[in-house]
Amino acid sequence: MKITVIGCGRWGAFLAWYLYSIGNEVKIYGRSDSRTYQNLKATLKNEYLTLSPEITFTDNLKEAVETADRTVISIGTQNYPQLAKSIKDCGVSMKNREVILCMKGIIKEGGKRLSEATAEILGNHTQCAVWVGPGHVEDFIRGIPNCMLICSEDQQYARRLCSDFGSQLIRFYYSRDMIGCEIGAASKNVMGIAAGMLDGMGYSSLKGALMARGPREIARLTKAMGGDERSIFGLCHIGDYEATLFSEHSHNRKYGEAFIKGEKYEKLAEGVETVKSVLYLGDKYGVELPICSAVNAVIHEKKDASKVFTELFLREQKSEF
C-alpha cells in the first residue's frame, strides 16, 4: 500500500523504516523549515537508523495526504490539532480516508483524546485508529521483537491493520476501547516521569509500589470516562511499563531523573504536558489521582520532590483493593 508518514522524529523515522520493510511504498512528510526533516531527507539517516533510498519525501501536505492509502501520524501531541486543521484546509476530502495515530498524549485544551480531535476537526467519516504499546526504536532496529496494540471503534478495521502491519518484529493485538487505550497510553508517560523521579532520589525500590498503584488510579479514571478499565492492565498501559519505567531509552523516565538532579533534558517527554490534562480529566470526572498529582506538584508547582513523594507513599492506611 501507499503510506505517508507524517513526522520525522525518532518514532516517525522508525515507522517509515518499518512500514517499508514489510512491503509498503512509503513517503515521509515534514515541514520545509524543519531541520530534522531536511537532515533526514539529505542523509536518509538519523542517530538510530538508515532509511532505504526508495522512501520518498515531500513538504507538500496536500500531496502527502492525497496520494496515500493510509496516513500514519507521529508528531508531538500538542501539535496535532494544528496539523489536523492544516490537513482540513488543504481541501482533501477525508471521507473514508485512513488515519493511524502513533502518539501517546492528551491535548491540553479541553483534555481531548487524539481520536476525539480527529473526529472534531477532520470529521466522523475519517477512518481513525491508534497504534500504541511498548517498544523502543533502539531495540526494534536491533531485531528485538515486541507486542503492540491497534485500537479502533471499528473492530474489523483494527483487525485488518493488525494483519497488514504485523511481522516477526511486531506482533499486534487489537481493541475497540478507544478511551482505555488512549488514556492508558498517555498516562503511562506520567508514570514514567514518576519512576525517573524515584530513580533520581535513590528510591528505585518504590517502583514496585508505583507499578501496583499507578494502574489502579488510571483504571478508575478510565471507568469514570466510560472506557473499559481492563484496558489499563493490557499493552496500552501496564504492558508498556518496562519500556517506560525502567528502560534507559525512555524519554519520560530520563526526564524525571534529570529533573530531580537539576539537569537539563531537551528531548520530548510527553508526560510533562499530559499530567495537566490527566488531572483536568480527574477533576471533571471526580476521580482522585494521587500519583499524577504528585508528579504535577513537583514539575509545575515546584514543590519539594522528597516531601511530595514521602507524603504520597505514607498516606493514610487503606485496603489495597
C-alpha positions as CSV (number, residue, x, y, z in Angstrom):
1,M,0.0,0.0,0.0
2,K,1.0,3.6,-0.4
3,I,1.6,5.0,3.1
4,T,2.5,8.5,4.1
5,V,4.2,9.0,7.5
6,I,3.7,12.5,8.9
7,G,6.5,13.2,11.3
8,C,10.3,12.6,11.0
9,G,11.5,12.4,14.6
10,R,12.7,9.2,16.3
11,W,9.4,7.3,16.1
12,G,8.3,8.8,12.8
13,A,11.5,7.7,11.0
14,F,11.2,4.3,12.6
15,L,7.6,3.9,11.3
16,A,8.8,4.8,7.8
17,W,11.6,2.3,8.1
18,Y,9.4,-0.5,9.5
19,L,6.4,0.0,7.1
20,Y,8.8,0.0,4.2
21,S,10.5,-3.2,5.5
22,I,7.2,-5.1,5.4
23,G,6.5,-4.2,1.8
24,N,4.7,-0.8,1.6
25,E,5.5,2.1,-0.6
26,V,6.4,4.8,1.9
27,K,6.6,8.6,1.8
28,I,7.6,10.9,4.6
29,Y,6.1,14.4,5.1
30,G,7.9,17.1,7.0
31,R,7.7,20.9,7.1
32,S,10.2,22.6,4.8
33,D,11.6,24.7,7.7
34,S,12.2,21.6,9.9
35,R,15.9,20.9,10.4
36,T,15.1,17.3,11.4
37,Y,13.2,16.8,8.1
38,Q,15.9,18.4,6.0
39,N,18.6,16.3,7.6
40,L,16.7,13.1,7.2
41,K,15.9,13.9,3.6
42,A,19.5,14.7,2.8
43,T,21.2,11.9,4.6
44,L,18.5,9.2,4.8
45,K,19.6,8.5,8.4
46,N,19.5,9.7,12.0
47,E,21.2,8.6,15.2
48,Y,19.1,5.4,15.2
49,L,18.7,4.1,11.7
50,T,19.3,4.4,8.0
51,L,16.4,4.6,5.5
52,S,16.1,3.0,2.1
53,P,16.6,5.4,-0.8
54,E,13.3,4.1,-2.2
55,I,11.5,6.0,0.6
56,T,10.5,9.4,-0.8
57,F,10.0,12.8,0.9
58,T,7.6,15.7,0.5
59,D,6.9,19.0,2.2
60,N,3.6,19.4,0.4
61,L,0.9,18.4,2.9
62,K,-1.9,18.1,0.3
63,E,0.2,15.8,-1.8
64,A,1.2,13.8,1.3
65,V,-2.3,13.0,2.3
66,E,-4.0,12.9,-1.1
67,T,-1.6,10.3,-2.6
68,A,-1.7,8.0,0.5
69,D,-3.9,4.9,1.0
70,R,-3.1,5.3,4.7
71,T,-1.7,8.3,6.6
72,V,0.3,7.4,9.7
73,I,1.0,10.3,12.1
74,S,3.7,10.6,14.7
75,I,4.3,14.2,16.0
76,G,4.1,15.9,19.3
77,T,0.6,15.6,20.8
78,Q,0.1,19.3,21.4
79,N,0.9,20.0,17.7
80,Y,-1.8,17.6,16.4
81,P,-4.8,19.9,16.4
82,Q,-2.9,22.4,14.2
83,L,-1.8,19.7,11.8
84,A,-5.4,18.3,11.6
85,K,-6.6,21.8,10.8
86,S,-3.9,22.2,8.1
87,I,-5.0,18.9,6.6
88,K,-8.6,20.1,6.5
89,D,-7.6,23.4,5.0
90,C,-5.8,21.5,2.2
91,G,-9.1,20.7,0.6
92,V,-8.6,17.0,0.5
93,S,-11.8,15.1,1.3
94,M,-11.1,12.9,4.4
95,K,-14.2,10.8,3.8
96,N,-13.3,7.2,4.5
97,R,-9.6,8.1,4.4
98,E,-7.4,6.2,6.9
99,V,-5.6,8.0,9.7
100,I,-3.5,6.0,12.1
101,L,-2.3,7.9,15.2
102,C,1.0,6.8,16.6
103,M,1.2,9.3,19.5
104,K,0.6,9.0,23.3
105,G,-0.8,12.1,24.9
106,I,-3.9,14.2,25.7
107,I,-4.5,17.6,24.2
108,K,-4.3,20.4,26.8
109,E,-7.3,22.3,25.5
110,G,-10.3,20.5,27.0
111,G,-8.5,17.3,27.8
112,K,-9.3,15.8,24.4
113,R,-8.1,12.5,23.2
114,L,-6.4,12.4,19.8
115,S,-9.2,10.4,18.2
116,E,-11.7,13.0,19.5
117,A,-9.7,15.8,17.9
118,T,-9.6,13.8,14.7
119,A,-13.4,13.4,14.6
120,E,-14.0,17.0,15.6
121,I,-11.6,18.6,13.0
122,L,-11.5,16.1,10.1
123,G,-15.0,14.6,10.5
124,N,-16.5,11.4,11.9
125,H,-16.3,9.9,8.4
126,T,-12.5,9.6,8.8
127,Q,-11.4,6.0,9.4
128,C,-9.3,6.5,12.6
129,A,-7.1,4.1,14.6
130,V,-4.5,4.5,17.3
131,W,-1.2,2.4,17.4
132,V,0.2,2.2,20.9
133,G,2.1,-0.1,23.2
134,P,5.6,-0.9,24.3
135,G,8.8,-0.8,22.2
136,H,11.8,1.4,21.6
137,V,13.4,2.2,18.2
138,E,16.8,1.3,19.6
139,D,15.5,-2.3,20.4
140,F,13.5,-2.8,17.2
141,I,16.4,-1.8,15.0
142,R,18.5,-4.5,16.7
143,G,15.8,-7.0,15.8
144,I,14.4,-7.4,19.3
145,P,10.7,-8.1,18.9
146,N,7.7,-6.8,20.9
147,C,3.9,-6.7,21.1
148,M,1.9,-3.6,20.3
149,L,-1.8,-2.6,20.1
150,I,-4.0,-1.2,17.4
151,C,-7.3,0.3,18.5
152,S,-10.3,1.5,16.5
153,E,-14.0,1.8,17.2
154,D,-14.4,-0.4,14.0
155,Q,-13.0,-3.7,15.3
156,Q,-12.8,-5.2,11.9
157,Y,-10.7,-2.3,10.7
158,A,-8.4,-2.8,13.8
159,R,-8.0,-6.5,13.0
160,R,-7.2,-5.7,9.3
161,L,-4.5,-3.2,10.4
162,C,-3.0,-5.9,12.8
163,S,-2.8,-8.3,9.9
164,D,-1.4,-5.7,7.4
165,F,1.2,-4.3,9.9
166,G,2.2,-7.4,11.7
167,S,5.5,-9.1,11.3
168,Q,8.1,-11.2,13.1
169,L,9.3,-8.0,14.7
170,I,6.0,-6.7,15.9
171,R,3.0,-8.9,16.9
172,F,-0.2,-6.8,17.1
173,Y,-3.3,-7.2,19.3
174,Y,-6.5,-5.3,18.6
175,S,-9.1,-3.4,20.7
176,R,-12.1,-1.2,20.2
177,D,-11.8,0.6,23.6
178,M,-10.6,3.9,22.4
179,I,-11.0,5.6,25.8
180,G,-9.0,3.0,27.6
181,C,-6.3,2.7,25.0
182,E,-5.7,6.4,24.6
183,I,-5.9,7.3,28.3
184,G,-3.8,4.4,29.3
185,A,-1.1,5.1,26.7
186,A,-1.0,8.8,27.5
187,S,-0.9,8.4,31.3
188,K,1.9,5.8,31.3
189,N,4.2,8.6,30.4
190,V,3.3,10.3,33.6
191,M,4.1,7.1,35.5
192,G,7.4,7.1,33.6
193,I,8.3,10.6,34.9
194,A,7.4,9.4,38.4
195,A,9.7,6.4,38.0
196,G,12.5,8.7,36.9
197,M,12.0,10.9,39.9
198,L,12.3,7.9,42.2
199,D,15.5,6.9,40.4
200,G,16.8,10.4,40.8
201,M,16.1,10.4,44.6
202,G,17.6,6.9,45.0
203,Y,14.1,5.4,45.7
204,S,14.1,3.0,42.8
205,S,12.8,0.2,45.1
206,L,9.5,2.1,45.3
207,K,8.9,1.4,41.6
208,G,7.1,-1.8,42.6
209,A,4.5,0.2,44.6
210,L,4.3,2.6,41.7
211,M,3.6,-0.3,39.3
212,A,0.9,-1.6,41.7
213,R,-0.9,1.6,42.4
214,G,-0.5,3.6,39.1
215,P,-2.7,1.3,37.0
216,R,-5.4,1.4,39.7
217,E,-5.8,5.1,39.6
218,I,-5.8,5.2,35.8
219,A,-8.3,2.3,35.7
220,R,-10.6,4.3,37.9
221,L,-10.4,7.3,35.6
222,T,-10.9,5.2,32.5
223,K,-14.0,3.6,34.0
224,A,-15.4,7.0,35.0
225,M,-15.0,8.2,31.4
226,G,-16.9,5.3,30.1
227,G,-14.0,3.1,29.0
228,D,-13.1,-0.4,29.9
229,E,-10.8,-0.4,33.0
230,R,-9.4,-3.8,31.9
231,S,-7.5,-2.0,29.0
232,I,-5.2,-0.4,31.6
233,F,-3.9,-3.8,32.5
234,G,-3.0,-4.5,28.9
235,L,-0.5,-3.3,26.4
236,C,-1.6,0.3,26.3
237,H,-0.5,1.0,29.9
238,I,0.9,-1.6,32.3
239,G,2.3,-3.6,29.3
240,D,4.4,-0.5,28.5
241,Y,5.8,-0.1,32.0
242,E,9.1,-2.0,31.4
243,A,9.8,0.3,28.4
244,T,8.8,3.4,30.2
245,L,9.6,2.9,33.9
246,F,12.9,1.1,33.6
247,S,14.4,1.4,30.1
248,E,17.5,3.6,29.5
249,H,15.8,4.7,26.3
250,S,12.6,6.1,28.0
251,H,12.4,9.9,27.5
252,N,9.9,10.3,30.3
253,R,11.9,8.3,32.8
254,K,15.1,10.1,31.9
255,Y,13.3,13.5,32.1
256,G,12.1,12.7,35.6
257,E,15.5,11.6,36.8
258,A,17.2,14.7,35.2
259,F,14.5,17.0,36.8
260,I,15.4,15.7,40.3
261,K,19.1,16.1,39.7
262,G,18.7,19.6,38.3
263,E,20.0,18.6,34.9
264,K,18.6,19.8,31.6
265,Y,16.8,17.3,29.4
266,E,15.9,18.6,26.0
267,K,14.2,15.7,24.3
268,L,10.4,15.4,24.2
269,A,8.8,13.9,27.3
270,E,5.1,13.8,26.6
271,G,4.2,13.2,30.2
272,V,5.2,16.8,31.2
273,E,2.1,18.3,29.5
274,T,-0.1,15.1,29.7
275,V,-0.1,15.2,33.5
276,K,-2.0,18.5,33.5
277,S,-4.6,17.1,31.1
278,V,-5.0,13.9,33.1
279,L,-5.6,15.9,36.2
280,Y,-8.1,18.1,34.3
281,L,-10.0,14.9,33.4
282,G,-9.7,13.6,37.0
283,D,-11.4,16.8,38.2
284,K,-14.0,16.6,35.5
285,Y,-15.0,13.0,36.3
286,G,-14.4,13.2,40.1
287,V,-11.5,10.7,40.3
288,E,-8.6,11.1,42.7
289,L,-5.2,10.7,41.0
290,P,-2.6,10.8,43.8
291,I,0.4,9.8,41.7
292,C,-0.4,12.1,38.9
293,S,-1.0,14.9,41.4
294,A,2.5,14.2,42.9
295,V,4.2,14.5,39.6
296,N,2.4,17.7,38.7
297,A,3.2,19.2,42.2
298,V,6.9,18.6,41.6
299,I,7.1,19.7,37.9
300,H,4.6,22.5,37.6
301,E,4.1,23.7,41.2
302,K,7.8,23.4,42.1
303,K,7.2,21.6,45.3
304,D,10.0,19.6,47.0
305,A,10.1,16.1,45.4
306,S,11.3,14.3,48.5
307,K,8.5,15.7,50.6
308,V,5.8,15.1,48.0
309,F,6.7,11.5,47.4
310,T,7.2,10.8,51.1
311,E,3.7,12.1,51.7
312,L,2.4,10.1,48.8
313,F,3.6,6.8,50.0
314,L,2.9,7.5,53.7
315,R,-0.8,8.4,53.2
316,E,-3.5,7.1,55.5
317,Q,-4.0,3.4,55.7
318,K,-6.4,1.9,53.3
319,S,-7.3,-1.5,51.8
320,E,-5.3,-2.5,48.7
321,F,-8.5,-3.4,46.8
